[in-house]
């Protein structure tokens, strides 16, 4: 199965990447054979993948990385690089290829030190593959200093190094960096396409797949989790009940606290297993003796690990809270659609009675103000406002309408 099949609803992007992979293959072949390179090429050294959450930015970058490392014999017969079966494709997709570095962060930002390590890596020649590929899945999380470090590497890349940067929008990347990248913009996949891939790839029942795809409005990762994780469906159902619980000030404050507590519990569950494993592995590497006593001089290393785990839990809590706010935005979007008599498909069909009740009891103007209040809450969280204060302000605004 070609690597491009993983790009759901992104036919135009797939065609562009496939053409670039063919030209990249021709460039490497020309270098090895010491023949003149092709005059016109769609290949370049730096790419920027943008698109809304769930559009498949990192999936597209990984597929392109696999195509660049493809060693299928079909290439010599005119086949498109990216067969999906050869060793180069397989190891690139699973993240074990020696010449493909996939960078993602579970922290709030990517700092200068980590970026300098990447830049040093990018200066190396390919160890065994055709290209040295750096996939930076969270380019929007680069600090300003880290972005300036990356700029030099993007300006003057090594001959066979390719940077693949992923970000929600071009505004999330420094202008000096994005001006040196070829831009690829992905769209939100159609709901039907997301449901189809859940059925084909994950064996999910058609009704469940359709409901998950519709509820997440084309976000592939969230749709898969919603379709396969009962606890995720329970949490989402609880979020959709929040609009009915903000009739008084006490209800607003209680709903806000419960939303924060749910996000914190989510973060704790996701991080607990990883934290314990990381701590045990580091202790073993540092030579912890029986009974857990650590050798002298290792306290600083353990403190650094604890700090990193704390930052990761903070980001996980923020991400979980943001998902709840996105679900809430979708809920009021459905209310607005009913108020305006729109033929737009309802995303939250399971809560149709509640939607109709709120649509009858308020005006489109008040619904728009509520959607703005949720957007303001998300923006406040991005600016590191205390989560409880931001959510309390939002629930009070939802009550006021």
N, C-alpha and C positions, 0 to 999 in steps of 0.2 A: 504494500500500500504506500503510494508516494507520500512524502512528508507534507505536501501541500494539502492533503485531505484533512489535516488537523485545523486548518484555517476555515472556521465555519462562517459562511456568508461573506467571504472576503475574496471573491473571484478576481477582481481587478488587482488587488495587492498580490495575490498568488501569481498572476501573469507577470507582473513587474519583477518579482523576486526570481521567478523561474528564468526569465530572460537575463537577469543580472548573473545568476548562477552559471548559465551557459557561457556568458562572456568571461566570467571569472575562470571557468574551466579552460577556455581558450587561451587566456593570458598565462596561466601556469604552464600549459602545454607548450606554449611558445618559448617561455623561459627555459624549460627543461631541454627542448629541442634546439635552443639557441637560434630561433628564427624570429623575424620581426613580429611584434605583437599586432593584433588587429587595430586598424586605424580608429574605428568608432567602437566604443564599449559602453555598456549600460552599468558596468561595475564601478564602484567607487570605494574609498577606504573608510568612510564613516556614514552611518545611517541612523536616522531618528524615527522610531516607530511611535506614533501618537494615536490616541483614541480613547473613548470613554471606558470606565472600568467594566471588565467582562468582555471587551471586544476581542481580546486575544493578542495583545501587544507582545507579551513574552513568548507566546506560542509561535507567533510569526517569526520572531527573532531566532528562536531555537530551530525552527524549520529551515530558515535560511542558513544558519550555521551548519546544520546537517548537510544541506545541499552543497555547501562549499567544501565539505570534507568527504563527499561521496566518492567511493572507489568502485562503483559498480562497473563491470565490463561493458554494460550496455551503452555507456557514454561513448565508447569508440565507434558504436554503430549509430550514433545520432540520438541516443536516448537522453532525456532531460536529467541533469543531476538532481539527486534527492529521491532515490528509489525507495528509501525507507527500510531496506532489508540488509544492506551491506554493513560491514563492520564500522565504516566511517559514519554512516547515518545513525546506526543504533547507538554507538557510544556517545555521539554528540547529543542525541535526544535524551539519554538517561543521565548525562552529565559526567561521564567518565573518560571522555576523549582527552588525550594529553594536550592537544592544541586548542581546546575550547574551554574558556574560563567563564563560567556562569556566576554572576555576582548578584545576590539579592541580600537585603538586610531585614532583620526582624527588629531593628532599632529605629529610633525616630529620624536618624540622619546618617549620612556617610561622610566620614571626616577626611582630613588631609592625609593622615598616615595610611589609611586603607587605599586611598586613591594613588598615592605615590607607589605603593606596592604594585598596583595594577599597571601603572605607567612603566615601571621597570620590567614587568612581565611582557608588556606589549612590544618592547624593544628586541625581544628574543626572536630568533628565526624559528619556523615551525620544527618541532622535534621529529615528527613523522608524517604529519598531515600536509595538506596542500596550502593551508592558510593558518595564521595565528589569529583566532577569533576571540574577542572579549565581548560578552553579552552583559550589559549593565541594565538589569531589570528595573531598578529604582533610580533612574537618573534624576528624577525630580527631588530626591532626598539628599542630593549633594549639597554640602554647605558651600558658601560663597568661596571660601578658600580652596575647597576640594575642586570646585568647578574651574578655578584658575589653574590648578595643577593639571587637570585633564585637558584644558585648552591647548597647552603646549604639545601634548601628545597627538591631539587631533589635527593640529596645524602641520606638524612634521612627523607623519607616521612612518613606521618601518615599511619596507617595500611590500611585504606580504602579511601585513597586519590589518585586520578589519575591526572597527568599533561598531557595535550594535547597541544603541541607546534606546531605552523605553521610558516614556513619560505620558501622563494623561493629555497634555497639550504642549504646544511649542512655548507657551508663556512660562512653563515650569522649568525651562532650560535657559541658561545664559544666552543672550543674543549672539555673543561671539562664538559660542559652540554650535548653536543651531544653524548659523550661517555657513558653517563648514560641513554640514551633514546633508545628505539627501533625505528629504522628508517623505514618509509614507503615513498616510492617515487612514486608520481603520474605522469602520462604522460599527454601530451596535448590530449584532447579528439578528436576523428575523426570528421571531418567536418559534415559527414552524421549523426552522433549521436547527435551533437549539433542542427542541423536543425530539427531532429526528435523530440527532447524534446521541442523545441520552438513551434512546431506544436501541440504536444499533451498537453503540460502544459499551454501554453499561447494563444492558438488558433490563431496563426499567419498563414497567408496564406503561402502555401508551397514555392512559388517563392520568397517571401520576406524573409522567414526563411532561405532558401538555400543561397540567396545572402548575408545575414548578417553573417551566419556561415562561408561562404567562405571568406568574407572580413576580418573577425577577426581571421581567421585561428584557429578556435576551442576554442576561449576564450568565455566561456558561458555567463558571465556577460556583456561583451561588445557587444556580439551578440544580447542579449535580449534588451539592450538599443538602439542599432542601428536599430533593427527591430520595436521598439515601439515609438521611439522619433524622430520626423522629424527634430528637430533642431540639433540633433547629426549627422544625415545624411548630413545636410547642412554644418556643420563644417568640417566633414570629406572630403566632396567634395572640400571645399576651400583648405584644406591641400594638396590634390592631385594635385591641380593646381600650387602649389609652384615651382616644377621643371621647369615650363615653364616661370617663372618670374625672373629667376636669370641670365639673359643674360648680364646685366651690373651691375656696383657697386651700382648705385641708386636703381635698382630693388632688389638687395640683401638686402640692408638695410631696404627698405620699407617692403619687405616680412617678414623679421625678426621682425620688430616692430608690424606688423599686427598679427603675430603668438603669440607674447607676449600679445598683447591687447586682443586677443580672449581667451587665457587662463585666463587672469585676469577677464574678464567679466564672464567667466564660474564659476570661484571661487566666484565671487561676488553674482551671482544668486543663487548658491547652499548654500552659507553661510548666505545670508541676512535674509531669513525666520527663520532659526535656531537661529541666533544671537538675533533677536528681541524677539523671544519667551523666550530664556534663560534669557535675560536681564529683561524682564517683570516679569518672575517668581522669579528671585532673588530679585528684588525690592519689590515684594509683600511679600516674605519671610522675608525680613529685616525690613518690616513695613514702606514702603514709604507712605508719607501722600499725600493728594490730591494736585495736582499740580506738583508732581514728586519730591518734596523735600525729601532728605534722612536723616534718623536719624544720629546723631553724631557717629563717630567711624566706619562707614561702608564704608568709601572711599577706604580703603585698599582692602576690599573684591571686590568691584566693579572694582578696578584696576586690580586685579588678573584675573577676568573674561574677561576684555578687552584684557589682554595679551594673555590669552588662545585662545580667538577668533581670534586674530591676527595671532598666530602660526598656527591655523587651516586653515585660509585663505591661508597662505603661502604654507602649504602642499597641499591643494586643487589645487592651481595654478600649483605647480610642477607636481602633478599627471595628470592634464589636459594637460600640455605641454608634458609630457612624452608619453601620449597616442597619441598625434599628431606625435611625433617622431617615435613611433612604426608604425603608419600608413605609414609614409614616408619611413621607412625601407622596409615595405612590398611592396611599390610601386617600389623601385629600385630592390628588389628581383625579381619582375615580369619582369622588364627590362632585368635583367641578364639572366633569364630563356629563354627569347626570343632570346637574343644574342647567347646563347649556344645551341639553338635548343632543349631545354629540353622538355620533355613531362609532366613536372610538371604543375599541374592545376594553371591557372592564378587566383590570389585572387581578383584583381581589374578589373574584366571583363568589368565594365561600363566605364573604361578609356582605353580600348584596343587601340583605335586610337592613343592616346598620348603615350602609352607604345611603340607601334611599331615605332612611329616617333623618340623617344629618342633612341630606340634600334638601329635604322639605323644610327643615327647621332653620335654615340659614340662607344667606344670599351668596351669589358668586363672588362678590367683592370681599366678604368676610372669609371665604375659603381661600382666596388669593392672599389675603393678609396672613392667614395661618400657614400657608406654604412659605411665605416670606419669613415668618418667624422660625420655621424649621431651618431654612437656609442660613439665617442669622446665627442660629445655634451652632451649626456646622462650622461657620466661619469663625465663631468665637473659640471653638475647640481647636481649630487650626492655629489660633493665636495664643494657645496655652492658657486660656481662661479656665479657672477651676471647673471641672466637669459638672459638679452638682449645681453650682451657681448658674451656669449656662443652660442646663436642662430645666431648672426651676423657672428661669426667665421665659423659656420657651413654653412651658406648660401654662404659665400665667397668660401669655399672649394667645395661646390656643383657647383658653377660657373666654378672653375678652372678644376674640373674633375680629 
